[in-house]
Amino acid sequence: AARVALPRDGRGRRLLSCMQEMQALLGCMKRNAFDIDKGCLAERQALTQCVRAAERAKKTKPPNTMNYHLLRLSRMLRR
């Protein structure tokens, strides 16, 4: 199953966690003599969805925090 909410490491960065989907696809390919079109459609779609969700999560900008605004204000006051 594709993971929509990606886990974060200790610093708050999102981790790409499609390892289970990749392992499922590789296991399916091994069972089917490495023919991905033979019977691995569900695994391939799960991996594709997971990677796309990870890419979308990377592209979203974090919301502006209070610290961001305070930093901007302090820079403006220094001028």
C-alpha positions as CSV (number, residue, x, y, z in Angstrom):
1,A,0.0,0.0,0.0
2,A,1.2,3.5,-0.8
3,R,2.0,5.7,2.1
4,V,0.7,9.2,1.9
5,A,1.9,10.6,5.2
6,L,5.7,10.2,5.1
7,P,7.5,9.6,8.3
8,R,10.1,12.2,9.5
9,D,13.6,11.8,10.9
10,G,14.7,13.3,14.2
11,R,15.3,16.7,12.5
12,G,11.8,16.9,11.0
13,R,12.8,16.1,7.4
14,R,10.6,13.7,5.5
15,L,12.0,10.3,4.6
16,L,11.3,8.5,1.4
17,S,9.7,5.3,2.7
18,C,8.9,3.3,-0.4
19,M,11.2,0.4,0.6
20,Q,8.4,-2.0,1.3
21,E,6.8,-1.4,-2.1
22,M,10.2,-1.8,-3.8
23,Q,10.8,-5.1,-2.0
24,A,7.3,-6.3,-3.0
25,L,7.9,-5.4,-6.6
26,L,11.3,-7.1,-6.7
27,G,9.9,-10.2,-5.0
28,C,7.1,-10.4,-7.6
29,M,9.6,-9.9,-10.4
30,K,11.7,-12.7,-9.1
31,R,8.7,-15.1,-8.9
32,N,7.8,-14.2,-12.5
33,A,11.2,-14.6,-14.0
34,F,11.8,-10.8,-14.0
35,D,8.9,-10.1,-16.3
36,I,7.3,-7.0,-14.8
37,D,4.3,-7.1,-17.1
38,K,3.5,-10.7,-16.3
39,G,1.8,-10.4,-12.9
40,C,3.3,-7.5,-11.0
41,L,0.8,-4.7,-11.9
42,A,-0.4,-4.1,-8.4
43,E,3.1,-3.9,-6.9
44,R,4.2,-1.6,-9.7
45,Q,1.3,0.7,-9.1
46,A,1.8,0.8,-5.4
47,L,5.5,1.8,-5.9
48,T,4.5,4.4,-8.4
49,Q,1.9,5.9,-6.0
50,C,4.4,5.9,-3.2
51,V,7.1,7.7,-5.2
52,R,4.6,10.3,-6.5
53,A,3.4,11.0,-2.9
54,A,7.0,11.5,-1.8
55,E,7.7,13.9,-4.7
56,R,4.5,15.9,-3.9
57,A,5.6,16.0,-0.3
58,K,9.0,17.4,-1.3
59,K,7.5,20.1,-3.5
60,T,5.2,21.5,-0.8
61,K,6.7,24.6,0.9
62,P,6.7,24.6,4.7
63,P,4.4,27.2,6.2
64,N,6.0,30.4,7.3
65,T,6.6,30.3,11.0
66,M,6.8,33.0,13.6
67,N,10.6,32.8,13.6
68,Y,10.6,33.4,9.9
69,H,8.6,36.6,10.3
70,L,10.6,37.8,13.3
71,L,13.8,37.3,11.3
72,R,12.4,39.4,8.5
73,L,11.2,42.1,10.8
74,S,14.6,42.3,12.6
75,R,16.3,42.6,9.2
76,M,14.0,45.5,8.2
77,L,14.6,47.2,11.6
78,R,18.4,47.1,11.1
79,R,18.2,49.1,7.9
